[in-house]
Amino acid sequence: MKSCRVSLSKLDRKTIERNRRMQMKGLCFKLASLIPRHYNSSKEISSQQDRLDHAASYIKELQQRVEELKRKKQYLAMDMNGTNNDSKEDKMITGSNLPVIELRDFGHSLEVTLISGLNTNFMFYEVISVLGEEGAEIVNASFSVVGDKIFHTFHSQAASSRVGVETSRLYQRLKELVHY
């Protein structure tokens, strides 16, 4: 009677452990599926440890991006209220240093931000054309006017994932366009 109880208990533990492992495996795959395709690196992620490391690095990158955006938001809020007129960052985006070009390469996606004055000498569609000619497929494009500055934002993906977008050449072409 006692040996029957022991073997039954052992089978229960094995079943519970197998179910736990299956649940953990499912959760790991779900976590991996939440990471955008453009973030996946070129190397093949085969082991569960690699997938977890990849997810952790993506989460850390997102946290850094959130902190950067919070700082930017706080700076812009101070600038809108007129409390940040003499700061070094404010001097960086005034009329003498405009336009400002920022390129952020996220692997197969790209974010282009142009900050210009109200007297811009380039057209919105010209920037879209340059992006297209350099192999970027526009996903989203927008602009907004804040005070005496115009913020142009372009989100794009590489038209061909094998080729990508050469950001140094794109930056040079955009620089030529906006400083023309």
Z-matrix of the N, CA and C atoms (Angstrom, degrees):
N
C 1 1.446
C 2 1.523 1 111.02
N 3 1.339 2 115.18 1 -40.54
C 4 1.460 3 120.07 2 -177.59
C 5 1.526 4 110.82 3 -69.20
N 6 1.338 5 119.07 4 -39.48
C 7 1.460 6 122.01 5 -179.65
C 8 1.523 7 110.85 6 -67.35
N 9 1.301 8 118.18 7 -32.46
C 10 1.464 9 122.44 8 177.59
C 11 1.528 10 110.08 9 -66.19
N 12 1.340 11 116.17 10 -40.04
C 13 1.462 12 121.62 11 179.91
C 14 1.527 13 109.88 12 -67.70
N 15 1.334 14 117.80 13 -40.43
C 16 1.461 15 122.24 14 -179.47
C 17 1.521 16 110.30 15 -65.01
N 18 1.348 17 117.88 16 -45.76
C 19 1.464 18 120.54 17 -178.92
C 20 1.526 19 111.04 18 -67.61
N 21 1.316 20 118.01 19 -34.66
C 22 1.457 21 121.59 20 176.78
C 23 1.521 22 110.13 21 -66.02
N 24 1.314 23 116.91 22 -41.74
C 25 1.457 24 121.90 23 178.81
C 26 1.529 25 110.39 24 -64.76
N 27 1.332 26 116.71 25 -39.22
C 28 1.453 27 121.83 26 179.09
C 29 1.532 28 110.61 27 -65.36
N 30 1.327 29 117.37 28 -41.47
C 31 1.463 30 121.56 29 177.50
C 32 1.526 31 111.29 30 -64.40
N 33 1.331 32 116.70 31 -40.01
C 34 1.463 33 120.98 32 178.05
C 35 1.534 34 110.54 33 -61.34
N 36 1.327 35 116.38 34 -43.58
C 37 1.472 36 120.11 35 179.64
C 38 1.521 37 111.00 36 -63.87
N 39 1.331 38 117.21 37 -40.92
C 40 1.465 39 120.88 38 179.03
C 41 1.532 40 110.87 39 -63.56
N 42 1.315 41 115.68 40 -43.09
C 43 1.469 42 120.16 41 179.29
C 44 1.525 43 110.69 42 -64.44
N 45 1.307 44 116.06 43 -44.57
C 46 1.469 45 120.42 44 179.03
C 47 1.517 46 110.32 45 -61.57
N 48 1.327 47 117.34 46 -43.60
C 49 1.474 48 121.26 47 179.88
C 50 1.527 49 111.06 48 -65.62
N 51 1.333 50 117.34 49 -41.56
C 52 1.468 51 120.88 50 178.50
C 53 1.534 52 110.09 51 -62.49
N 54 1.316 53 117.04 52 -43.55
C 55 1.471 54 120.89 53 178.20
C 56 1.531 55 111.37 54 -63.64
N 57 1.316 56 115.78 55 -39.58
C 58 1.466 57 119.76 56 178.48
C 59 1.526 58 110.64 57 -62.76
N 60 1.350 59 116.53 58 -44.86
C 61 1.466 60 120.80 59 179.57
C 62 1.525 61 111.56 60 -63.64
N 63 1.320 62 116.16 61 -40.85
C 64 1.468 63 120.09 62 178.62
C 65 1.531 64 110.83 63 -63.91
N 66 1.331 65 116.39 64 -40.59
C 67 1.460 66 120.12 65 178.52
C 68 1.526 67 110.66 66 -65.24
N 69 1.327 68 117.90 67 -42.82
C 70 1.470 69 121.84 68 178.86
C 71 1.530 70 110.63 69 -63.24
N 72 1.316 71 116.88 70 -41.39
C 73 1.460 72 121.26 71 178.76
C 74 1.529 73 110.24 72 -61.86
N 75 1.327 74 116.01 73 -44.36
C 76 1.464 75 120.42 74 177.99
C 77 1.518 76 112.00 75 -61.54
N 78 1.331 77 116.75 76 -42.04
C 79 1.460 78 120.73 77 179.04
C 80 1.527 79 111.69 78 -65.93
N 81 1.333 80 116.79 79 -37.85
C 82 1.470 81 120.39 80 177.94
C 83 1.517 82 111.08 81 -64.85
N 84 1.332 83 117.96 82 -41.47
C 85 1.464 84 120.78 83 177.36
C 86 1.527 85 110.88 84 -66.46
N 87 1.322 86 116.71 85 -37.12
C 88 1.467 87 119.92 86 178.02
C 89 1.530 88 109.96 87 -64.54
N 90 1.337 89 116.94 88 -41.76
C 91 1.461 90 121.60 89 177.51
C 92 1.530 91 110.03 90 -61.40
N 93 1.319 92 116.81 91 -45.47
C 94 1.466 93 120.99 92 179.75
C 95 1.517 94 111.04 93 -63.58
N 96 1.324 95 118.26 94 -33.35
C 97 1.465 96 120.85 95 -179.37
C 98 1.528 97 112.17 96 -72.40
N 99 1.321 98 117.91 97 -18.76
C 100 1.464 99 121.27 98 179.85
C 101 1.524 100 112.94 99 -79.50
N 102 1.324 101 116.95 100 -13.39
C 103 1.463 102 121.01 101 -179.99
C 104 1.524 103 107.95 102 -82.10
N 105 1.336 104 118.11 103 126.87
C 106 1.469 105 120.53 104 -178.03
C 107 1.528 106 111.95 105 -59.31
N 108 1.333 107 115.71 106 150.24
C 109 1.460 108 120.95 107 -178.73
C 110 1.516 109 111.99 108 -61.48
N 111 1.340 110 117.68 109 -37.23
C 112 1.469 111 119.26 110 -176.67
C 113 1.521 112 111.93 111 -67.10
N 114 1.328 113 118.31 112 -18.20
C 115 1.456 114 120.52 113 -179.97
C 116 1.526 115 111.51 114 -83.00
N 117 1.305 116 117.51 115 -22.64
C 118 1.470 117 120.35 116 -177.93
C 119 1.516 118 109.81 117 -59.13
N 120 1.304 119 114.97 118 133.32
C 121 1.456 120 120.56 119 -179.64
C 122 1.520 121 110.19 120 -78.33
N 123 1.319 122 115.47 121 172.32
C 124 1.460 123 120.12 122 -177.67
C 125 1.533 124 111.94 123 -71.93
N 126 1.325 125 117.33 124 -27.20
C 127 1.471 126 118.18 125 -179.26
C 128 1.526 127 109.89 126 -76.12
N 129 1.287 128 114.66 127 149.62
C 130 1.457 129 121.35 128 -179.03
C 131 1.529 130 109.28 129 -76.58
N 132 1.313 131 116.23 130 131.21
C 133 1.458 132 121.54 131 178.88
C 134 1.521 133 106.62 132 -97.95
N 135 1.324 134 115.65 133 105.99
C 136 1.458 135 118.47 134 -172.10
C 137 1.524 136 113.25 135 -104.71
N 138 1.304 137 117.50 136 -42.84
C 139 1.462 138 118.07 137 -174.41
C 140 1.535 139 110.88 138 -90.28
N 141 1.294 140 114.05 139 160.73
C 142 1.462 141 120.26 140 179.29
C 143 1.538 142 110.09 141 -63.54
N 144 1.321 143 116.44 142 -37.43
C 145 1.467 144 120.50 143 178.10
C 146 1.529 145 110.36 144 -62.03
N 147 1.344 146 117.82 145 -41.33
C 148 1.460 147 121.57 146 177.82
C 149 1.525 148 110.95 147 -62.03
N 150 1.334 149 116.46 148 -42.57
C 151 1.471 150 119.86 149 179.07
C 152 1.521 151 110.97 150 -63.56
N 153 1.334 152 117.12 151 -41.05
C 154 1.462 153 120.27 152 179.07
C 155 1.528 154 111.08 153 -67.06
N 156 1.332 155 117.25 154 -41.64
C 157 1.466 156 120.64 155 177.03
C 158 1.522 157 111.03 156 -62.26
N 159 1.324 158 115.98 157 -41.64
C 160 1.464 159 121.65 158 179.55
C 161 1.531 160 110.45 159 -62.68
N 162 1.326 161 116.18 160 -44.30
C 163 1.467 162 120.90 161 178.73
C 164 1.528 163 110.70 162 -64.09
N 165 1.328 164 116.57 163 -40.51
C 166 1.470 165 120.20 164 179.80
C 167 1.524 166 111.00 165 -64.16
N 168 1.336 167 117.45 166 -42.07
C 169 1.469 168 119.51 167 179.58
C 170 1.521 169 110.38 168 -67.13
N 171 1.330 170 117.90 169 -35.98
C 172 1.464 171 121.04 170 177.62
C 173 1.530 172 110.54 171 -64.96
N 174 1.321 173 116.86 172 -42.49
C 175 1.468 174 121.12 173 179.27
C 176 1.524 175 110.12 174 -64.28
N 177 1.339 176 117.84 175 -41.24
C 178 1.469 177 120.62 176 177.75
C 179 1.527 178 110.86 177 -63.03
N 180 1.341 179 116.50 178 -40.61
C 181 1.461 180 120.03 179 178.35
C 182 1.527 181 110.73 180 -63.65
N 183 1.333 182 116.60 181 -40.13
C 184 1.463 183 120.34 182 177.49
C 185 1.535 184 111.23 183 -64.72
N 186 1.322 185 116.72 184 -39.41
C 187 1.465 186 119.75 185 178.03
C 188 1.521 187 110.97 186 -62.78
N 189 1.332 188 117.00 187 -41.94
C 190 1.466 189 120.28 188 177.40
C 191 1.513 190 110.86 189 -62.97
N 192 1.319 191 116.33 190 -41.11
C 193 1.465 192 120.94 191 179.58
C 194 1.526 193 110.39 192 -64.18
N 195 1.335 194 117.25 193 -41.38
C 196 1.461 195 121.21 194 178.27
C 197 1.526 196 110.23 195 -61.79
N 198 1.332 197 117.19 196 -44.32
C 199 1.465 198 120.68 197 178.48
C 200 1.524 199 111.22 198 -62.14
N 201 1.328 200 116.22 199 -42.81
C 202 1.466 201 120.49 200 178.77
C 203 1.531 202 110.53 201 -62.25
N 204 1.324 203 117.14 202 -42.92
C 205 1.459 204 120.73 203 179.79
C 206 1.528 205 111.63 204 -68.14
N 207 1.336 206 116.98 205 -35.27
C 208 1.468 207 119.90 206 176.06
C 209 1.525 208 110.77 207 -62.90
N 210 1.358 209 115.98 208 -43.57
C 211 1.472 210 119.51 209 178.31
C 212 1.527 211 110.67 210 -62.94
N 213 1.321 212 115.85 211 -42.43
C 214 1.461 213 120.13 212 179.80
C 215 1.524 214 110.96 213 -63.74
N 216 1.338 215 115.82 214 -42.34
C 217 1.464 216 120.78 215 179.41
C 218 1.529 217 110.64 216 -63.39
N 219 1.324 218 115.89 217 -43.44
C 220 1.453 219 119.97 218 179.41
C 221 1.531 220 110.77 219 -63.76
N 222 1.329 221 115.71 220 -41.97
C 223 1.461 222 119.92 221 178.78
C 224 1.531 223 110.72 222 -63.00
N 225 1.331 224 116.81 223 -45.26
C 226 1.461 225 119.96 224 -178.96
C 227 1.528 226 111.33 225 -66.55
N 228 1.341 227 117.02 226 -35.64
C 229 1.464 228 120.06 227 177.55
C 230 1.525 229 110.23 228 -65.52
N 231 1.333 230 116.48 229 -40.46
C 232 1.464 231 119.91 230 177.67
C 233 1.521 232 109.89 231 -66.44
N 234 1.337 233 117.35 232 -38.60
C 235 1.455 234 122.01 233 -179.71
C 236 1.525 235 110.67 234 -65.88
N 237 1.335 236 117.51 235 -39.92
C 238 1.464 237 121.57 236 179.85
C 239 1.530 238 110.78 237 -66.57
N 240 1.332 239 116.67 238 -33.09
C 241 1.457 240 120.51 239 179.55
C 242 1.519 241 112.41 240 -81.96
N 243 1.324 242 117.23 241 -6.39
C 244 1.448 243 120.67 242 179.21
C 245 1.508 244 114.08 243 78.98
N 246 1.322 245 118.25 244 14.44
C 247 1.464 246 120.48 245 -177.32
C 248 1.509 247 112.88 246 -93.50
N 249 1.322 248 118.07 247 -0.58
C 250 1.458 249 120.05 248 -174.03
C 251 1.525 250 110.89 249 -125.12
N 252 1.319 251 117.80 250 36.31
C 253 1.456 252 121.41 251 -171.81
C 254 1.517 253 114.14 252 -69.44
N 255 1.300 254 119.40 253 -30.33
C 256 1.457 255 121.03 254 -174.26
C 257 1.514 256 114.00 255 -102.94
N 258 1.314 257 118.42 256 9.30
C 259 1.458 258 118.97 257 -176.35
C 260 1.523 259 111.44 258 -74.20
N 261 1.305 260 115.02 259 159.23
C 262 1.462 261 122.29 260 -179.80
C 263 1.530 262 110.53 261 -64.00
N 264 1.351 263 116.88 262 -38.85
C 265 1.460 264 120.29 263 -178.83
C 266 1.524 265 110.21 264 -67.39
N 267 1.332 266 117.53 265 -35.66
C 268 1.457 267 120.47 266 -179.75
C 269 1.520 268 110.29 267 -65.48
N 270 1.317 269 117.44 268 -38.70
C 271 1.454 270 120.90 269 178.41
C 272 1.514 271 110.88 270 -65.72
N 273 1.317 272 116.21 271 -26.37
C 274 1.450 273 120.76 272 -178.78
C 275 1.527 274 111.96 273 -69.27
N 276 1.325 275 118.67 274 -28.92
C 277 1.449 276 121.60 275 -175.90
C 278 1.530 277 110.66 276 -115.38
N 279 1.285 278 119.10 277 31.54
C 280 1.454 279 121.04 278 175.35
C 281 1.508 280 109.80 279 -93.08
N 282 1.316 281 116.69 280 178.50
C 283 1.444 282 122.42 281 -174.12
C 284 1.511 283 115.36 282 -52.20
N 285 1.343 284 119.74 283 -37.68
C 286 1.454 285 120.63 284 -176.88
C 287 1.514 286 112.62 285 -70.26
N 288 1.332 287 118.31 286 -26.85
C 289 1.463 288 121.12 287 -178.52
C 290 1.529 289 112.86 288 -101.78
N 291 1.326 290 117.22 289 5.24
C 292 1.456 291 119.37 290 179.56
C 293 1.515 292 108.94 291 -87.35
N 294 1.273 293 119.04 292 149.33
C 295 1.454 294 129.82 293 -0.93
C 296 1.525 295 112.30 294 -81.46
N 297 1.333 296 115.01 295 157.41
C 298 1.456 297 122.65 296 177.32
C 299 1.528 298 107.22 297 -112.16
N 300 1.323 299 115.90 298 133.54
C 301 1.464 300 121.55 299 179.35
C 302 1.524 301 108.05 300 -116.85
N 303 1.332 302 116.54 301 125.92
C 304 1.465 303 122.05 302 175.34
C 305 1.521 304 108.71 303 -122.95
N 306 1.312 305 116.11 304 129.72
C 307 1.465 306 121.70 305 175.01
C 308 1.519 307 107.96 306 -118.68
N 309 1.316 308 116.58 307 129.16
C 310 1.464 309 121.24 308 175.62
C 311 1.516 310 107.45 309 -121.68
N 312 1.320 311 115.54 310 116.27
C 313 1.459 312 121.75 311 -178.70
C 314 1.520 313 108.78 312 -98.32
N 315 1.327 314 117.16 313 119.90
C 316 1.464 315 122.90 314 179.35
C 317 1.527 316 110.48 315 -112.55
N 318 1.324 317 116.89 316 41.75
C 319 1.462 318 119.93 317 -178.10
C 320 1.514 319 109.79 318 86.04
N 321 1.322 320 116.74 319 -104.08
C 322 1.463 321 120.45 320 -178.99
C 323 1.521 322 112.34 321 -93.30
N 324 1.323 323 118.37 322 2.95
C 325 1.462 324 120.20 323 174.39
C 326 1.524 325 108.60 324 -125.06
N 327 1.317 326 114.55 325 158.41
C 328 1.455 327 120.98 326 -173.25
C 329 1.516 328 108.59 327 -142.19
N 330 1.324 329 116.45 328 138.66
C 331 1.450 330 121.51 329 175.09
C 332 1.520 331 107.65 330 -118.60
N 333 1.311 332 116.97 331 124.98
C 334 1.460 333 122.60 332 178.61
C 335 1.520 334 107.01 333 -115.25
N 336 1.330 335 116.34 334 126.99
C 337 1.451 336 121.57 335 176.13
C 338 1.522 337 108.10 336 -121.75
N 339 1.320 338 116.64 337 126.09
C 340 1.462 339 122.57 338 175.80
C 341 1.517 340 107.29 339 -117.42
N 342 1.308 341 115.69 340 127.70
C 343 1.464 342 120.47 341 176.16
C 344 1.514 343 106.04 342 -114.55
N 345 1.322 344 116.31 343 121.63
C 346 1.456 345 120.17 344 -177.65
C 347 1.521 346 110.39 345 -133.60
N 348 1.297 347 115.16 346 169.08
C 349 1.452 348 120.85 347 175.39
C 350 1.516 349 110.21 348 -82.30
N 351 1.324 350 115.77 349 176.97
C 352 1.457 351 119.88 350 -179.31
C 353 1.525 352 112.32 351 -68.57
N 354 1.321 353 117.41 352 -24.69
C 355 1.462 354 121.48 353 179.67
C 356 1.521 355 109.89 354 -95.19
N 357 1.309 356 117.09 355 61.79
C 358 1.460 357 120.45 356 -177.60
C 359 1.515 358 110.51 357 -74.21
N 360 1.332 359 114.99 358 150.73
C 361 1.456 360 119.16 359 178.73
C 362 1.525 361 111.17 360 -114.22
N 363 1.314 362 117.78 361 24.15
C 364 1.466 363 121.79 362 175.24
C 365 1.511 364 108.20 363 -138.25
N 366 1.299 365 114.77 364 158.81
C 367 1.452 366 120.55 365 -178.04
C 368 1.533 367 109.46 366 -106.13
N 369 1.300 368 115.71 367 151.59
C 370 1.455 369 123.38 368 -179.27
C 371 1.532 370 110.68 369 -55.92
N 372 1.327 371 116.31 370 -45.77
C 373 1.466 372 120.51 371 -177.29
C 374 1.525 373 111.75 372 -66.38
N 375 1.348 374 118.18 373 -27.39
C 376 1.464 375 120.75 374 178.55
C 377 1.527 376 111.08 375 -64.91
N 378 1.323 377 116.56 376 -39.72
C 379 1.463 378 120.98 377 178.27
C 380 1.530 379 109.47 378 -65.35
N 381 1.334 380 116.67 379 -42.21
C 382 1.463 381 120.70 380 178.10
C 383 1.530 382 109.79 381 -62.03
N 384 1.320 383 117.71 382 -39.59
C 385 1.470 384 121.37 383 178.37
C 386 1.525 385 111.38 384 -63.05
N 387 1.326 386 116.74 385 -44.47
C 388 1.468 387 120.51 386 179.50
C 389 1.524 388 109.97 387 -62.24
N 390 1.320 389 117.15 388 -43.26
C 391 1.466 390 120.47 389 178.46
C 392 1.526 391 110.65 390 -60.35
N 393 1.324 392 116.71 391 -44.11
C 394 1.457 393 120.82 392 179.25
C 395 1.518 394 112.38 393 -63.94
N 396 1.327 395 116.99 394 -41.38
C 397 1.458 396 121.16 395 179.75
C 398 1.525 397 112.05 396 -65.63
N 399 1.315 398 117.17 397 -27.87
C 400 1.465 399 121.28 398 -179.64
C 401 1.529 400 112.74 399 -89.79
N 402 1.332 401 116.80 400 6.63
C 403 1.464 402 119.89 401 174.35
C 404 1.509 403 114.66 402 94.49
N 405 1.326 404 117.98 403 16.45
C 406 1.464 405 120.81 404 178.57
C 407 1.527 406 109.03 405 -103.34
N 408 1.308 407 115.93 406 134.95
C 409 1.452 408 122.23 407 177.59
C 410 1.527 409 107.32 408 -101.52
N 411 1.328 410 117.23 409 118.58
C 412 1.468 411 121.84 410 -175.76
C 413 1.525 412 109.83 411 -68.57
N 414 1.329 413 115.32 412 128.13
C 415 1.460 414 122.10 413 176.08
C 416 1.520 415 109.45 414 -99.22
N 417 1.329 416 116.11 415 -39.69
C 418 1.457 417 121.51 416 -177.39
C 419 1.516 418 108.01 417 -155.17
N 420 1.319 419 117.30 418 138.22
C 421 1.456 420 121.87 419 176.29
C 422 1.519 421 108.00 420 -138.89
N 423 1.327 422 116.19 421 135.00
C 424 1.461 423 119.72 422 179.99
C 425 1.515 424 109.61 423 -152.21
N 426 1.321 425 115.27 424 164.18
C 427 1.457 426 119.78 425 173.49
C 428 1.517 427 108.45 426 -146.24
N 429 1.313 428 114.65 427 156.05
C 430 1.459 429 119.65 428 175.92
C 431 1.513 430 108.51 429 -146.84
N 432 1.308 431 115.55 430 148.82
C 433 1.454 432 122.54 431 179.48
C 434 1.521 433 107.65 432 -104.08
N 435 1.319 434 115.37 433 123.77
C 436 1.457 435 121.77 434 177.89
C 437 1.525 436 106.89 435 -127.57
N 438 1.320 437 115.67 436 110.14
C 439 1.466 438 119.25 437 -177.85
C 440 1.517 439 110.16 438 63.46
N 441 1.324 440 116.67 439 -123.25
C 442 1.458 441 121.18 440 179.27
C 443 1.522 442 112.19 441 -103.55
N 444 1.340 443 116.65 442 20.39
C 445 1.467 444 121.69 443 -179.40
C 446 1.517 445 109.97 444 -121.73
N 447 1.331 446 115.02 445 147.11
C 448 1.459 447 121.33 446 174.52
C 449 1.524 448 107.28 447 -115.34
N 450 1.322 449 116.44 448 124.84
C 451 1.456 450 122.90 449 179.03
C 452 1.529 451 108.10 450 -103.02
N 453 1.331 452 116.51 451 113.91
C 454 1.461 453 122.80 452 176.48
C 455 1.520 454 106.70 453 -102.82
N 456 1.331 455 117.58 454 129.00
C 457 1.458 456 121.07 455 179.18
C 458 1.523 457 108.80 456 -128.01
N 459 1.332 458 115.27 457 129.75
C 460 1.463 459 122.03 458 -179.80
C 461 1.528 460 108.30 459 -126.27
N 462 1.317 461 116.40 460 125.20
C 463 1.459 462 121.76 461 173.79
C 464 1.523 463 106.71 462 -108.45
N 465 1.322 464 116.18 463 129.86
C 466 1.458 465 119.49 464 -177.41
C 467 1.519 466 110.82 465 -143.68
N 468 1.318 467 114.31 466 166.06
C 469 1.461 468 122.25 467 175.46
C 470 1.514 469 107.82 468 -124.77
N 471 1.313 470 115.22 469 157.00
C 472 1.454 471 119.48 470 175.15
C 473 1.525 472 108.22 471 -67.53
N 474 1.336 473 116.74 472 128.52
C 475 1.463 474 120.55 473 179.92
C 476 1.525 475 110.41 474 -62.03
N 477 1.318 476 116.87 475 -35.73
C 478 1.461 477 122.05 476 176.29
C 479 1.522 478 107.33 477 -121.83
N 480 1.313 479 116.87 478 117.63
C 481 1.467 480 119.85 479 -175.99
C 482 1.521 481 112.00 480 -65.47
N 483 1.333 482 118.04 481 -24.62
C 484 1.467 483 119.98 482 178.71
C 485 1.520 484 111.36 483 -74.34
N 486 1.310 485 116.90 484 -37.17
C 487 1.461 486 120.70 485 -175.28
C 488 1.523 487 111.05 486 -86.69
N 489 1.321 488 117.54 487 -45.14
C 490 1.458 489 121.30 488 -178.58
C 491 1.523 490 111.56 489 77.07
N 492 1.336 491 115.95 490 -163.65
C 493 1.459 492 122.46 491 179.95
C 494 1.520 493 107.40 492 -124.76
N 495 1.317 494 116.34 493 128.69
C 496 1.464 495 120.87 494 178.69
C 497 1.533 496 108.08 495 -82.57
N 498 1.335 497 116.17 496 102.40
C 499 1.459 498 120.56 497 -171.89
C 500 1.529 499 113.18 498 -68.14
N 501 1.318 500 117.96 499 -32.32
C 502 1.472 501 118.86 500 -179.03
C 503 1.524 502 110.45 501 -66.36
N 504 1.317 503 116.95 502 -41.45
C 505 1.465 504 120.12 503 178.15
C 506 1.522 505 110.42 504 -68.86
N 507 1.331 506 117.31 505 -40.98
C 508 1.455 507 121.63 506 177.99
C 509 1.527 508 110.52 507 -60.86
N 510 1.329 509 116.51 508 -44.09
C 511 1.465 510 120.85 509 178.95
C 512 1.532 511 110.52 510 -59.97
N 513 1.325 512 116.55 511 -43.70
C 514 1.463 513 120.81 512 -179.48
C 515 1.525 514 111.08 513 -63.16
N 516 1.324 515 116.93 514 -43.59
C 517 1.465 516 120.42 515 179.97
C 518 1.521 517 111.67 516 -65.84
N 519 1.333 518 116.73 517 -40.04
C 520 1.463 519 119.88 518 177.93
C 521 1.525 520 110.85 519 -66.58
N 522 1.306 521 115.52 520 -38.64
C 523 1.464 522 120.46 521 178.62
C 524 1.540 523 109.56 522 -62.12
N 525 1.332 524 117.53 523 -44.26
C 526 1.460 525 121.63 524 177.86
C 527 1.531 526 110.58 525 -62.54
N 528 1.338 527 116.47 526 -39.07
C 529 1.466 528 120.62 527 -178.26
C 530 1.526 529 111.49 528 -66.22
N 531 1.315 530 117.30 529 -48.45
C 532 1.461 531 119.95 530 -173.32
C 533 1.526 532 113.12 531 -80.16
N 534 1.330 533 118.30 532 -20.37
C 535 1.456 534 120.77 533 178.94
C 536 1.513 535 111.96 534 -98.89
N 537 1.321 536 118.24 535 7.83
C 538 1.451 537 122.85 536 -176.30
C 539 1.507 538 111.57 537 -66.68
